Amino acid sequence: MKRLFSIVLTGLLASVISTSHAAEDYITNAGEIVKSANWEKMEAVTVNFDEYSYGTEHFVFTVGQAYKLQLKNQGEKKHYFTAPEFYKAIAARKVQSNKDGEIKAPYFTALELMVNGQLDLYFVPVTKGEYPVYCTIDDHRDEGMESRLIIR
């Protein structure tokens, strides 16, 4: 019985440690960063999705600058904007739909856009780096639906 208890306790501790470590991968003071950003000087960047393309090889953002990233799906299929490492490098304010409302959440891994859909991601870049973005639907990435998000 003691051995079983020890195994269960070890498993629980490992779970808690890995969960708390995963949370550390994201910006922990995102709320403060978003609140102190100058949203009146926000820059808008538009990404027009087409079949197997985000329209350009890369997008460049500056640390500390407030952005509205307008994602517009002009393709004939739904697409994802999957960028888990990029989302860990930004302080997200919200994601807003052009017609259905907004979502306020501190963390994202991917955004899905339906045909003719639009989502606007409001954020402040925090961690410099180069991050891949790609579509995870079927063979879209293999067909070239991939780009880079660069934070300087």
C-alpha positions as CSV (number, residue, x, y, z in Angstrom):
1,M,0.0,0.0,0.0
2,K,2.8,2.4,0.8
3,R,4.5,1.6,-2.5
4,L,1.3,2.3,-4.4
5,F,0.8,5.6,-2.5
6,S,4.4,6.5,-3.3
7,I,3.9,5.8,-7.0
8,V,0.7,7.9,-7.1
9,L,2.3,10.8,-5.2
10,T,5.3,10.7,-7.6
11,G,3.0,10.8,-10.6
12,L,1.0,13.7,-9.2
13,L,4.1,15.7,-8.4
14,A,5.5,15.1,-11.9
15,S,2.2,16.3,-13.4
16,V,2.2,19.5,-11.3
17,I,5.8,20.3,-12.1
18,S,5.3,19.8,-15.9
19,T,2.1,21.8,-15.8
20,S,3.8,24.7,-14.0
21,H,6.8,24.6,-16.3
22,A,4.5,24.7,-19.4
23,A,2.9,27.9,-18.0
24,E,6.4,29.5,-17.7
25,D,6.8,29.2,-21.5
26,Y,4.3,32.0,-21.9
27,I,4.7,35.6,-21.0
28,T,3.6,35.7,-17.3
29,N,3.0,39.5,-17.1
30,A,1.0,39.8,-20.3
31,G,-1.8,41.7,-18.7
32,E,0.6,44.5,-17.5
33,I,2.3,44.7,-20.9
34,V,-1.0,45.0,-22.7
35,K,-2.3,47.6,-20.3
36,S,0.8,49.8,-20.6
37,A,1.0,49.6,-24.4
38,N,0.1,52.6,-26.5
39,W,-3.0,51.4,-28.4
40,E,-3.5,54.8,-30.0
41,K,-0.3,54.2,-32.0
42,M,-1.2,50.6,-32.8
43,E,0.1,49.3,-36.2
44,A,-2.2,47.2,-38.4
45,V,-0.7,44.3,-40.4
46,T,-2.9,42.4,-42.7
47,V,-2.4,38.7,-43.7
48,N,-4.5,37.6,-46.7
49,F,-4.9,33.8,-46.7
50,D,-5.2,32.2,-50.1
51,E,-5.0,28.5,-51.0
52,Y,-1.7,27.4,-49.6
53,S,-0.3,30.9,-48.9
54,Y,-0.2,33.6,-46.3
55,G,0.8,36.1,-49.1
56,T,4.4,36.7,-48.1
57,E,7.5,34.9,-46.8
58,H,7.7,36.8,-43.5
59,F,6.1,39.4,-41.3
60,V,8.2,41.7,-39.0
61,F,7.2,43.1,-35.6
62,T,9.0,45.3,-33.1
63,V,9.2,44.5,-29.4
64,G,7.0,46.8,-27.4
65,Q,4.9,48.1,-30.3
66,A,1.1,47.4,-30.1
67,Y,-0.3,45.6,-33.2
68,K,-3.6,44.5,-34.7
69,L,-2.8,41.5,-36.9
70,Q,-5.8,41.2,-39.4
71,L,-6.1,37.7,-40.6
72,K,-8.4,37.4,-43.7
73,N,-9.2,34.1,-45.3
74,Q,-9.8,34.8,-49.0
75,G,-9.3,31.1,-49.9
76,E,-11.9,28.5,-50.8
77,K,-11.1,26.3,-47.8
78,K,-10.7,27.0,-44.1
79,H,-7.2,27.5,-42.8
80,Y,-5.2,27.7,-39.6
81,F,-2.7,30.3,-38.4
82,T,-0.7,27.9,-36.2
83,A,2.3,29.5,-34.4
84,P,2.7,28.1,-30.9
85,E,6.1,29.5,-30.3
86,F,5.1,33.0,-31.6
87,Y,2.1,33.0,-29.3
88,K,4.5,32.3,-26.4
89,A,6.6,35.3,-27.4
90,I,3.8,37.9,-27.3
91,A,1.4,39.5,-24.8
92,A,-2.1,38.9,-26.3
93,R,-4.8,41.4,-25.6
94,K,-7.7,39.7,-27.5
95,V,-8.8,38.1,-30.7
96,Q,-11.8,39.8,-32.3
97,S,-14.1,38.5,-35.1
98,N,-15.3,40.9,-37.7
99,K,-18.9,39.9,-36.9
100,D,-19.2,37.5,-34.0
101,G,-17.5,39.1,-31.0
102,E,-14.2,38.8,-29.2
103,I,-12.2,36.4,-27.1
104,K,-10.0,37.5,-24.3
105,A,-7.5,34.8,-23.4
106,P,-3.9,35.0,-22.3
107,Y,-2.7,32.1,-24.5
108,F,-3.2,30.7,-28.0
109,T,-1.6,28.0,-30.1
110,A,-3.6,28.4,-33.3
111,L,-6.4,30.5,-34.9
112,E,-8.8,28.9,-37.4
113,L,-10.5,30.9,-40.1
114,M,-13.5,29.8,-42.1
115,V,-13.9,30.7,-45.7
116,N,-14.3,34.5,-46.0
117,G,-13.6,34.8,-42.2
118,Q,-11.6,37.4,-40.5
119,L,-10.0,37.5,-37.0
120,D,-8.0,40.3,-35.6
121,L,-5.3,39.5,-33.0
122,Y,-4.3,42.4,-30.8
123,F,-0.9,41.9,-29.2
124,V,2.4,43.3,-28.1
125,P,5.6,41.5,-29.1
126,V,7.8,40.7,-26.1
127,T,10.5,38.1,-27.0
128,K,12.8,38.6,-30.0
129,G,13.1,35.7,-32.4
130,E,12.0,34.1,-35.6
131,Y,8.9,31.9,-35.4
132,P,7.3,29.6,-38.0
133,V,3.6,30.0,-38.8
134,Y,1.8,27.3,-40.8
135,C,-1.6,25.7,-41.6
136,T,-2.2,22.3,-40.1
137,I,-5.1,21.3,-42.3
138,D,-4.4,18.3,-44.5
139,D,-1.4,18.9,-46.8
140,H,-1.6,22.7,-46.7
141,R,1.8,23.2,-45.1
142,D,3.4,20.7,-47.6
143,E,1.8,22.8,-50.4
144,G,3.5,25.9,-49.1
145,M,1.2,27.4,-46.5
146,E,4.0,28.5,-44.2
147,S,5.6,31.8,-43.4
148,R,7.8,33.3,-40.6
149,L,6.9,35.8,-37.9
150,I,10.0,37.8,-36.9
151,I,10.1,39.9,-33.7
152,R,13.0,42.4,-33.6
